């Protein structure tokens, strides 16, 4: 690629070119396939520097970080390496929760865990979200705060051995990225740091799985859990990833065009919600290991809101943290089209504390027919009562289709993820 990437599609194609030229998926330093592990982090870093995406996650204050450490210490007295117990099945739940029927839950794992517990012993590993655990603690839940603490203590003492050949490779890779993208990514510093992280977490999870001795491990977002998956495979634990969102050929967590050899840190099995998702793209595992397993929470919510009467004048906008201002700007630009509608603008959880920084959202908030929804809102009730949904590539768009919402997609980075959606769904309008 000669030109600077200007879209997600172009950035993905550039990353694939790098992988082919430098054989990055098999590039190993100190027994770590570091590109496999850090591919998505490098992608996000490049996307931010190129102005394709904003930083997708909320930042917390220094005071909050200090406060959280005290919470970690407190929780670590109860949950730690010595309080782990043997279980047949381990589920790593999603730290971000949804308020449903009077309690906070992980919508991707709660009902599945309830089913598994009927026949097997389950241990749920629960990370904090921004330093907080919001779900009601269950008897089978184990907080991983002690792992975060142990990692902080262990990480500085991890040694990384990088030979001269690998160092030259990193320098060449850094130069190649700068040559095309015209942005500096300090690969020579970043990669050794991430190897230290990998090795520290691998050390911890080897001991975790040695104690629990499970037969199966369920995870979400596998591309952030390479050390955990490596430790599981070393202990002959079968790793299953549960679908948690949108994916496509242009999602680098799952898309490895032309790859035939198995990946070291990819799950053994991937559970998808329907035949649509199974056929959507080629995964880097055998097709029979891409298994259809329904989205239980969505099914229960559809049944719950069948009585809701749709409002022909209601629109729900599904904001996304990586595109917050850009989305709001397009909605404001087209606001005359929606003057006769009641617009429910649902913020992403990462935007609850920062939405006021978006100039276009501030303008929208002053309009009589626009309501900015922050905090916990009844999303599925909104779908059931709305006739139109607007977004870019949010997973919730697929849920809105289940409630017969007409879809408008905003033409922003990430709309590439929705190519097949546009092909298969009727009357999808692109908003610019």
C-alpha positions as CSV (number, residue, x, y, z in Angstrom):
1,X,0.0,0.0,0.0
2,X,1.5,3.3,-1.1
3,X,-1.1,5.7,0.4
4,X,-1.7,6.6,4.0
5,X,-4.7,4.5,5.3
6,X,-7.8,6.6,5.6
7,X,-10.4,4.1,6.6
8,X,-10.8,0.9,8.6
9,X,-10.8,-1.1,5.4
10,X,-7.5,0.4,4.2
11,X,-5.9,0.1,7.6
12,X,-6.8,-3.6,7.7
13,X,-5.4,-4.2,4.3
14,X,-2.2,-2.4,5.4
15,X,-1.9,-4.6,8.4
16,X,-2.3,-7.7,6.3
17,X,0.4,-6.5,4.0
18,X,2.7,-6.0,7.0
19,X,1.9,-9.5,8.2
20,X,2.7,-11.1,4.8
21,X,5.9,-9.1,4.3
22,X,7.4,-9.7,7.8
23,X,5.7,-13.0,8.5
24,X,4.4,-11.4,11.7
25,X,1.9,-14.0,12.8
26,X,4.8,-16.4,13.4
27,X,7.3,-13.8,14.6
28,X,8.5,-15.0,18.0
29,X,10.5,-13.2,20.8
30,X,11.4,-15.0,24.0
31,X,8.8,-17.8,23.3
32,X,6.0,-15.3,22.7
33,X,4.2,-14.9,19.3
34,X,3.9,-11.2,20.1
35,X,2.1,-10.0,17.0
36,X,-0.6,-12.6,17.5
37,X,-1.0,-11.3,21.0
38,X,-0.8,-7.5,20.3
39,X,-2.4,-7.3,16.8
40,X,-5.5,-5.5,18.0
41,X,-3.7,-3.1,20.3
42,X,-1.4,-2.0,17.5
43,X,-4.4,-1.7,15.2
44,X,-6.2,0.5,17.7
45,X,-3.1,2.6,18.3
46,X,-2.7,3.2,14.5
47,X,-6.4,3.9,14.0
48,X,-6.2,6.6,16.7
49,X,-3.0,8.2,15.3
50,X,-4.4,8.2,11.8
51,X,-7.7,9.8,13.0
52,X,-9.8,6.9,11.9
53,X,-11.1,6.1,15.4
54,X,-11.1,7.9,18.8
55,X,-9.9,6.2,22.0
56,X,-12.7,3.7,22.6
57,X,-12.5,3.4,26.4
58,X,-13.2,5.7,29.3
59,X,-10.3,7.1,31.3
60,X,-10.5,7.3,35.1
61,X,-8.8,9.9,37.3
62,X,-5.7,9.3,39.4
63,X,-7.8,9.5,42.5
64,X,-10.1,6.8,41.3
65,X,-7.1,4.6,40.4
66,X,-5.8,5.0,44.0
67,X,-9.2,4.3,45.4
68,X,-9.5,1.2,43.2
69,X,-6.3,-0.2,44.5
70,X,-7.7,-0.2,48.0
71,X,-10.7,-2.0,46.7
72,X,-8.5,-4.6,45.0
73,X,-6.6,-5.2,48.3
74,X,-9.9,-5.6,50.2
75,X,-11.3,-8.1,47.7
76,X,-8.0,-10.0,47.5
77,X,-8.4,-11.1,51.1
78,X,-11.5,-13.0,50.1
79,X,-10.6,-14.1,46.6
80,X,-7.0,-15.1,45.8
81,X,-5.0,-18.0,44.6
82,X,-5.6,-20.0,47.8
83,X,-9.4,-19.6,47.7
84,X,-9.7,-21.0,44.2
85,X,-11.5,-24.3,44.0
86,X,-11.6,-27.1,41.5
87,X,-14.4,-26.7,38.9
88,X,-15.3,-28.5,35.7
89,X,-16.0,-25.2,33.9
90,X,-14.6,-21.7,34.1
91,X,-16.5,-18.7,32.6
92,X,-14.7,-15.4,32.2
93,X,-17.7,-13.0,32.3
94,X,-17.8,-9.6,30.6
95,X,-16.9,-6.8,33.2
96,X,-19.4,-4.4,31.7
97,X,-22.9,-5.0,33.0
98,X,-26.5,-4.2,32.2
99,X,-29.3,-3.4,34.7
100,X,-32.1,-5.9,34.0
101,X,-35.1,-6.9,36.2
102,X,-33.7,-5.3,39.3
103,X,-30.1,-6.4,39.1
104,X,-26.8,-5.9,37.2
105,X,-25.9,-8.8,34.9
106,X,-23.6,-9.8,32.2
107,X,-26.0,-10.4,29.3
108,X,-23.7,-12.7,27.5
109,X,-23.0,-15.3,30.2
110,X,-25.7,-15.1,32.9
111,X,-28.3,-17.4,31.4
112,X,-25.6,-19.7,30.0
113,X,-24.1,-20.1,33.5
114,X,-27.5,-20.9,34.9
115,X,-27.9,-23.7,32.4
116,X,-24.4,-25.1,32.9
117,X,-24.9,-25.1,36.7
118,X,-27.7,-27.6,36.4
119,X,-25.2,-30.3,35.4
120,X,-21.7,-29.1,36.2
121,X,-19.7,-27.2,38.7
122,X,-18.9,-23.7,37.4
123,X,-16.5,-21.0,38.5
124,X,-17.0,-17.5,37.2
125,X,-13.9,-15.3,37.0
126,X,-15.1,-11.7,37.2
127,X,-12.9,-8.7,36.4
128,X,-13.8,-5.3,37.7
129,X,-15.0,-2.6,35.3
130,X,-13.2,0.7,35.9
131,X,-12.3,-0.7,39.3
132,X,-15.9,-1.6,40.4
133,X,-17.9,-4.8,40.6
134,X,-21.6,-4.0,40.1
135,X,-23.2,-7.5,39.9
136,X,-24.6,-9.2,42.9
137,X,-22.0,-11.6,44.1
138,X,-22.8,-15.3,43.6
139,X,-21.5,-18.3,45.4
140,X,-19.7,-19.4,42.2
141,X,-18.1,-16.0,41.5
142,X,-14.4,-15.3,42.0
143,X,-13.1,-11.7,41.7
144,X,-9.8,-11.4,39.8
145,X,-8.7,-8.2,41.6
146,X,-5.8,-10.2,43.2
147,X,-4.6,-11.0,39.7
148,X,-4.4,-7.3,38.9
149,X,-2.5,-6.7,42.1
150,X,-0.1,-9.6,41.6
151,X,0.5,-8.5,38.0
152,X,1.5,-5.0,39.2
153,X,4.0,-6.5,41.7
154,X,5.4,-9.1,39.3
155,X,5.5,-7.2,36.0
156,X,8.6,-5.0,36.8
157,X,10.8,-8.0,37.5
158,X,10.1,-9.9,34.3
159,X,13.1,-10.1,32.0
160,X,12.7,-10.1,28.2
161,X,15.5,-11.5,26.0
162,X,15.5,-9.9,22.5
163,X,18.3,-11.0,20.2
164,X,19.9,-8.8,17.6
165,X,17.9,-10.3,14.7
166,X,14.6,-9.6,16.5
167,X,15.7,-6.1,17.4
168,X,16.5,-5.4,13.7
169,X,13.1,-6.8,12.7
170,X,11.3,-4.4,15.1
171,X,13.2,-1.5,13.8
172,X,12.4,-2.4,10.2
173,X,8.7,-2.9,11.1
174,X,8.6,0.5,12.8
175,X,10.2,2.2,9.8
176,X,7.7,0.5,7.4
177,X,4.8,1.7,9.4
178,X,6.1,5.2,9.4
179,X,6.9,5.1,5.7
180,X,3.2,4.4,4.8
181,X,1.2,5.9,7.7
182,X,3.4,8.9,8.4
183,X,2.8,8.4,12.1
184,X,5.3,7.1,14.7
185,X,4.5,4.0,16.6
186,X,7.3,3.2,19.0
187,X,7.3,-0.6,18.2
188,X,10.8,-1.0,19.6
189,X,9.6,0.1,23.0
190,X,6.0,-1.1,22.8
191,X,6.8,-4.8,21.9
192,X,9.2,-5.5,24.8
193,X,6.7,-3.9,27.2
194,X,3.9,-6.1,26.0
195,X,6.1,-9.2,26.2
196,X,6.7,-8.4,29.9
197,X,2.9,-8.1,30.3
198,X,2.3,-11.4,28.5
199,X,4.9,-13.3,30.5
200,X,3.7,-12.0,33.9
201,X,0.1,-12.9,33.2
202,X,1.1,-16.3,31.8
203,X,2.9,-17.0,35.0
204,X,-0.2,-16.2,37.0
205,X,-2.7,-18.0,34.9
206,X,-0.6,-21.2,34.7
207,X,-1.1,-21.4,38.5
208,X,-4.8,-20.4,38.4
209,X,-5.6,-23.3,36.0
210,X,-3.4,-25.7,37.8
211,X,-5.5,-25.2,40.9
212,X,-9.0,-25.1,39.2
213,X,-8.2,-28.0,36.8
214,X,-11.2,-27.3,34.5
215,X,-12.1,-29.1,31.4
216,X,-13.5,-26.1,29.5
217,X,-12.9,-22.4,29.6
218,X,-15.5,-19.9,28.2
219,X,-14.2,-16.4,27.3
220,X,-15.4,-13.2,25.6
221,X,-13.1,-11.0,23.6
222,X,-10.3,-13.6,23.1
223,X,-8.0,-11.1,21.4
224,X,-7.3,-9.5,24.8
225,X,-6.6,-12.7,26.6
226,X,-3.7,-14.3,24.8
227,X,-1.7,-15.2,28.1
228,X,-4.9,-16.7,29.6
229,X,-5.6,-18.8,26.5
230,X,-1.9,-20.0,26.3
231,X,-2.1,-21.1,29.9
232,X,-5.3,-22.9,29.3
233,X,-4.0,-24.8,26.3
234,X,-0.9,-25.8,28.2
235,X,-3.2,-27.4,30.8
236,X,-5.2,-29.2,28.1
237,X,-8.3,-27.0,28.7
238,X,-10.7,-26.6,25.8
239,X,-11.2,-22.9,25.1
240,X,-14.5,-21.6,23.7
241,X,-15.2,-18.0,22.8
242,X,-18.7,-16.6,23.1
243,X,-19.8,-14.0,20.5
244,X,-20.2,-10.6,22.2
245,X,-20.5,-8.2,19.3
246,X,-20.2,-7.5,15.6
247,X,-17.4,-9.0,13.6
248,X,-16.6,-9.1,9.9
249,X,-13.7,-9.5,7.5
250,X,-12.5,-6.1,8.7
251,X,-12.4,-7.0,12.4
252,X,-8.8,-7.9,13.2
253,X,-9.7,-9.8,16.3
254,X,-11.1,-12.6,14.1
255,X,-10.0,-12.0,10.5
256,X,-6.8,-13.6,9.3
257,X,-7.1,-13.8,5.5
258,X,-5.1,-16.6,3.9
259,X,-4.0,-18.1,7.2
260,X,-3.9,-21.9,7.1
261,X,-1.7,-22.8,10.1
262,X,-3.4,-22.8,13.6
263,X,-3.0,-19.7,15.7
264,X,-1.4,-20.1,19.1
265,X,-3.8,-17.9,21.0
266,X,-7.1,-18.3,19.2
267,X,-9.8,-20.3,21.0
268,X,-10.5,-23.9,20.0
269,X,-14.2,-23.1,19.4
270,X,-16.2,-20.0,18.6
271,X,-19.9,-19.9,19.5
272,X,-22.0,-17.6,17.2
273,X,-25.6,-16.5,17.6
274,X,-27.0,-17.8,14.2
275,X,-26.2,-19.2,10.8
276,X,-25.9,-15.6,9.5
277,X,-22.8,-15.1,11.7
278,X,-21.4,-18.6,11.0
279,X,-21.4,-17.8,7.2
280,X,-20.3,-14.2,7.6
281,X,-16.6,-14.8,7.3
282,X,-13.8,-17.4,7.4
283,X,-12.5,-18.0,10.9
284,X,-8.9,-19.2,11.6
285,X,-10.3,-22.5,12.9
286,X,-12.1,-25.5,11.2
287,X,-15.7,-24.7,10.2
288,X,-17.2,-27.4,12.4
289,X,-15.7,-25.6,15.4
290,X,-17.8,-22.5,14.6
291,X,-20.9,-23.5,16.6
292,X,-24.3,-21.9,16.6
293,X,-25.5,-21.1,20.1
294,X,-28.4,-18.7,20.6
295,X,-28.2,-15.3,22.3
296,X,-30.3,-16.3,25.3
297,X,-30.7,-12.8,26.8
298,X,-32.0,-11.3,23.5
299,X,-34.6,-14.1,23.2
300,X,-35.9,-13.5,26.7
301,X,-36.1,-9.7,26.1
302,X,-38.0,-10.1,22.9
303,X,-40.6,-12.2,24.8
304,X,-40.7,-9.7,27.6
305,X,-41.6,-6.7,25.4
306,X,-44.1,-8.2,22.9
307,X,-46.8,-6.1,24.5
308,X,-45.1,-2.7,23.8
309,X,-46.9,-0.6,21.1
310,X,-44.5,1.0,18.6
311,X,-44.4,4.8,18.2
312,X,-44.2,5.8,14.6
313,X,-42.5,9.0,15.6
314,X,-39.7,7.6,17.8
315,X,-36.0,7.1,16.8
316,X,-33.3,5.5,18.8
317,X,-29.7,6.5,18.1
318,X,-27.0,4.1,19.3
319,X,-23.8,6.1,20.0
320,X,-20.4,4.5,20.0
321,X,-17.5,5.7,22.2
322,X,-14.9,5.6,19.4
323,X,-17.1,7.8,17.1
324,X,-19.0,9.9,19.6
325,X,-18.6,13.4,18.2
326,X,-18.6,12.3,14.6
327,X,-21.9,10.5,15.0
328,X,-23.5,13.5,16.8
329,X,-22.3,15.8,14.1
330,X,-24.0,13.8,11.4
331,X,-27.3,13.6,13.4
332,X,-27.2,17.4,13.9
333,X,-26.5,18.0,10.3
334,X,-29.6,15.9,9.4
335,X,-31.8,17.1,12.3
336,X,-34.4,18.8,10.0
337,X,-35.2,15.3,8.7
338,X,-36.1,14.2,12.2
339,X,-37.9,17.4,13.4
340,X,-41.2,15.4,13.6
341,X,-39.6,12.6,15.6
342,X,-38.8,12.0,19.2
343,X,-35.1,11.2,19.2
344,X,-33.8,9.0,22.0
345,X,-30.0,9.4,21.8
346,X,-28.5,6.5,23.8
347,X,-25.0,7.0,24.9
348,X,-22.4,4.2,25.1
349,X,-21.5,3.3,28.7
350,X,-18.0,4.7,28.1
351,X,-19.6,8.1,27.3
352,X,-21.7,8.6,30.4
353,X,-19.1,10.9,32.0
354,X,-17.6,12.5,28.9
355,X,-20.5,13.2,26.5
356,X,-20.5,16.9,27.4
357,X,-17.2,17.2,25.7
358,X,-18.8,16.6,22.3
359,X,-19.9,20.0,20.8
360,X,-22.5,18.4,18.5
361,X,-24.0,16.5,21.4
362,X,-24.3,19.6,23.4
363,X,-26.2,21.2,20.5
364,X,-28.5,18.2,20.2
365,X,-29.2,18.2,23.9
366,X,-30.7,21.7,23.6
367,X,-33.4,20.6,21.1
368,X,-36.9,19.9,22.4
369,X,-37.3,16.6,20.5
370,X,-33.9,15.1,21.5
371,X,-33.3,13.3,24.7
372,X,-29.8,12.3,25.7
373,X,-30.0,9.0,27.6
374,X,-27.1,8.4,30.0
375,X,-26.9,5.8,32.6
376,X,-29.0,2.6,32.7
377,X,-31.9,2.7,30.3
378,X,-34.3,0.0,29.1
379,X,-32.7,-0.6,25.7
380,X,-35.0,-3.4,24.6
381,X,-38.1,-1.4,25.6
382,X,-36.7,1.4,23.4
383,X,-36.3,-1.0,20.5
384,X,-39.8,-2.3,21.0
385,X,-41.3,1.2,21.0
386,X,-39.1,2.7,18.2
387,X,-39.6,2.5,14.4
388,X,-36.1,3.6,13.4
389,X,-32.7,2.9,14.7
390,X,-29.5,4.8,13.8
391,X,-25.9,3.7,14.3
392,X,-22.6,2.8,12.7
393,X,-21.6,-0.8,13.6
394,X,-23.0,-1.3,17.1
395,X,-24.0,-4.9,18.0
396,X,-27.2,-3.4,19.2
397,X,-28.2,-2.7,15.6
398,X,-28.7,-6.4,15.1
399,X,-30.8,-6.6,18.2
400,X,-32.9,-3.7,16.9
401,X,-33.7,-5.6,13.8
402,X,-35.2,-8.4,16.0
403,X,-37.7,-5.7,17.1
404,X,-38.5,-4.7,13.5
405,X,-36.7,-1.4,13.6
406,X,-35.8,0.2,10.2
407,X,-32.1,0.9,10.1
408,X,-30.1,3.9,9.2
409,X,-26.3,3.6,9.1
410,X,-24.1,6.6,9.5
411,X,-21.3,6.6,6.9
412,X,-18.3,6.7,9.3
413,X,-15.3,4.5,9.9
414,X,-16.5,1.0,10.9
415,X,-19.4,0.9,8.5
416,X,-17.3,-1.6,6.7
417,X,-18.3,-4.1,9.4
418,X,-21.8,-3.8,8.1
419,X,-21.3,-4.8,4.5
420,X,-23.1,-8.1,4.8
421,X,-25.8,-6.5,7.0
422,X,-26.5,-4.0,4.2
423,X,-26.7,-6.8,1.7
424,X,-29.0,-9.0,3.7
425,X,-31.3,-6.5,5.4
426,X,-34.0,-4.6,3.5
427,X,-34.3,-0.9,3.2
428,X,-31.1,0.0,5.0
429,X,-30.4,3.7,4.5
430,X,-26.9,5.3,4.7
431,X,-26.8,8.6,6.4
432,X,-24.1,11.1,5.6
